[in-house]
Amino acid sequence: MQITVYDGADTIGGNKVLLEDGGVNLFFDFGINFHLRNQYFEEYLVPRSRRGLLDIFHVGLLPPLRGIYREDSAPSDIDVWSRIRLPYPVREIELHGVLLSHAHLDHSGHISFLRHDIPVITSLCTAYIAKAIQDSSKSDFEKEVCYLIPKVESEDGLLQSGDWRKCPAEQRPFGICDCDPASRETGFWQVLPGARGITPRGLKKTQAVEGLAIKAFPVDHSIFGATAFAVETSQGWVIYTGDIRLHGKHGYLTKAFAEAARALHPLALICEGTYVDAKEAVDEATVHQRAMEVVQKHQTLVVADFGPRHLERLLTFRDIAKDCGRRLVVTSKDIYLLEAAALATDLVTPPEQDETILLYKEPRRLERWEEDIHTRYAARCVTPIDLKRNGADYILCFSFWDISELIEIDPEPGAVYIYSSSEAFDEEQRFDIARLRNWLNLFGMRPVGVPDTRTGKPRGREKGFHASGHITGPDLMELIGIINPEVVIPVHTENHEFFRRNIPPHKLRLPTRGVPIVL
Ligand SMILES: [Zn+2]
């Protein structure tokens, strides 16, 4: 049995961890390594979809494994395999499945390049959220996680989407590991607004792949549906945490996972280490309390900015709005995601039954996926004019990418902008913060929790408006202590030193990208 960390070995995100045992091959996650991707690409300089795998291979974003990638994505006039520059050999394998821990793109995105018939095994909630993200995004060949538009080569050798009547879109086979999908059958999986000609597939309950038993455990992270896995190999149980934390609202799930994993007497624990530098973390209750104080103090419009898809934070602001006698105004994308999550987990109330939630009515043409939402929420729409006139009645959920909508609203000076998102880690993000501050100055808005433009971190009293999705160092050591594996393999971290310091050498296997760890 061997485990090869093809990506995520010494970087945050892009996890692609191959488990091989007796001819059965499984990946834990198959995400986009944004750190590496950002070294070559940016918003307007992107991999060229007309050349399929070529650009992605050339910059080293995919493991050199023949037999696992889409055949329609290799241009015929060039051998893409000759472009692989990674310092380890090209191998040929059959891939039997991807165990997907959660729907963040740094864990799921590059499933897009895998063959269309490779099963993705995940929780029902992750499947639904991943589909909702794809349905509500512009079509993008790096984000075909749930279904794909087959490519055909034109006469001049360029790859492009074919005529849907001849090559219809295809849905990937998804296996559901945390429940019997038939018990929550809703039809959502079969409705594919952006995929023409598709024949929808059902969801299959999956608890083993090619004879290897799989257990799934719900864990707490900054997206609903996050799952840790245990795979029973010939040498013992291998546990994969995905992204986890103990300090979130549902930290009890992570604790219960650790207890259950311990009972398996695991051989190996593959764990994340994003935030191990931190000794303690701001929790969601603190975010709630701090933001609530701000909302109560101001009789103006409040804009809450948190990352897109962060439904738990959205629900924190829903509770604040309710407690302060305001209503929460969200975009149709938020409603679509909330509805998808509510179909799969009882942790989310269907937004249609939640009187506090209203829909922001943008002055623009609607996409197909959102038409139905605008019909159903017609009586619960809020216009930019409402937000200008009666700002103190609302909390508006926007992210940085919605900021130009403020021009429509033209908020009264003194309106509050609460930044409830992560710090700005790199130079590009600090530029975004500088841009955000320019916008807020333009409208005379009051920034709360907005990071410092130079350091990227919030200062003094501006702290406490964001809780990390990742486990702290002391909490991770507690978790490892409970699980008590024979060996620990850290991934999704830049801090190998933490693990060297805290785990005895005979128990620690620090991975090198592409080098198998034999167990
Ligand atoms: Zn994540």
Boltz pocket constraint, residues with backbone or C-beta under 6 A from the ligand:
constraints:
  - pocket:
      binder: B
      contacts: [[A, 102], [A, 104], [A, 107], [A, 221], [A, 243], [A, 469]]
      max_distance: 6.0
